[in-house]
Amino acid sequence: MRGSTRKRGKTRTAYYDLPADLETGDRNQKTKGGFRTQKAAQAFLTDTVTQLNAGTYTEPSKQPLATFMTAEWLPAVRGQLRPLTVAKYAQVTRRTSPDATSARSRCGNSRRGT
């Protein structure tokens, strides 16, 4: 894999190639911007290309933490934890999900404006 950096306005952007799409063979290029210096962009690019070559690169996810915990993580560790621990983790996850915060503000438990 390879990559490059370019200046865009006042910041730098790193461009790097992911493996080609297996079905179509199309090029798959990703970018990451916002680096203040060329050195910072090049350091990110070096780390990313090294991970790509080693096969350890995983794309960042936009999945919310609560969704990840309830759908993937909690079922995977359920057999290694005590039942009460699993119940507490599930309770904390429900409490921190975006839906729970909006429900809490509708119930009047919010301290905003007092």
Stockholm file with secondary structure:
# STOCKHOLM 1.0

chainA/1-114         MRGSTRKRGKTRTAYYDLPADLETGDRNQKTKGGFRTQKAAQAFLTDTVTQLNAGTYTEPSKQPLATFMTAEWLPAVRGQLRPLTVAKYAQVTRRTSPDATSARSRCGNSRRGT
#=GR chainA/1-114 SS CCEEEEEETTEEEEEEEECCCTTTCCCEEEEEEEESSHHHHHHHHHHHHHHHHHTCCCCCCCCCHHHHIIIIIHHHHGGGSCHHHHHHHHHHHHHHSHHHHHHHHHTTCCCTTC
#=GC SS_cons         CCEEEEEETTEEEEEEEECCCTTTCCCEEEEEEEESSHHHHHHHHHHHHHHHHHTCCCCCCCCCHHHHIIIIIHHHHGGGSCHHHHHHHHHHHHHHSHHHHHHHHHTTCCCTTC
//
